[in-house]
Amino acid sequence: MKRARLNTWFERDRAHVEILDEETGETLIEWWDEAVGEAIEDGFLDPSDYLGSGLRYAESIGVIEKREYSQE
């Protein structure tokens, strides 16, 4: 199972949430600025668990295969 890594960045009116393949550094899925807030409001991203909720969302839209990535 591949490992995923979370990268977040918040500053004033800027926001970035990104989930990467830990080995290759390839971006699996990411949200910028207003999209971060919208994904939280829509229930796709959980601020207390960006990595887990982001991986579940990526699976649900077919970006990654189910259980292809681990948080640990």
N, C-alpha and C positions, 0 to 999 in steps of 0.2 A: 504494500500500500504506500502510495506517495504521501509526502507530508506537505501541508499547506502552511503558509506564514502570512500573518496580518501586518499591513503597513497602513498607519493612519496619520493624518496631518490636518490640524485645525488651526486657523489663524483668522481672527476677525470675521469677515464675511466669506472666507474660503474654507472649503472642507474637502477632504479626500480620504476615501476608504478603499483599500486595494487588497485583494487576496492573490498571493503568488505561489507558484510551485517552488518549494524551498530549495530543491536541487538545482533547477535551471534558472530560477529567477523570473520565469515567464509569468506575465499577468494572466490570471485566470478570469477575473472579473473585477471591475472597479466602478466607483461612483465618484463624481466630482460635484462640488458646490451644491446647487439646489437639488440635484438628484439624490444626494445623501439624505437630506431632510424628507424628500418625497418617499424614498425607500423606507425610512423609519415610520413615517405617517401611514404608509400603505401596509406596514407589518412585515416587509421583506427583510429589513435589517433591525436587529435588536441591539441598542447601544450597550447593553450589559454583556453581549456576546456577539460582537461583529463577525468574528471568524466562523463560529458555528452557524449562525443565521445566514451569513453570506454563502457558506458552502451549501447549505440546504437550498437556498435560492438558485445557485448555479446548477445544482442537480435538477431542480424543478423545471428549468428552462433548457436543459440539455447541453449546457456548457461543459459539464463534466459528467462522467458516469457515476451512478450511485455507488457510494462507498469507495470511490477511487482515491480520495484524499482523507487523511487523518489530521486532526487538530494537534495531536500530541507528538 
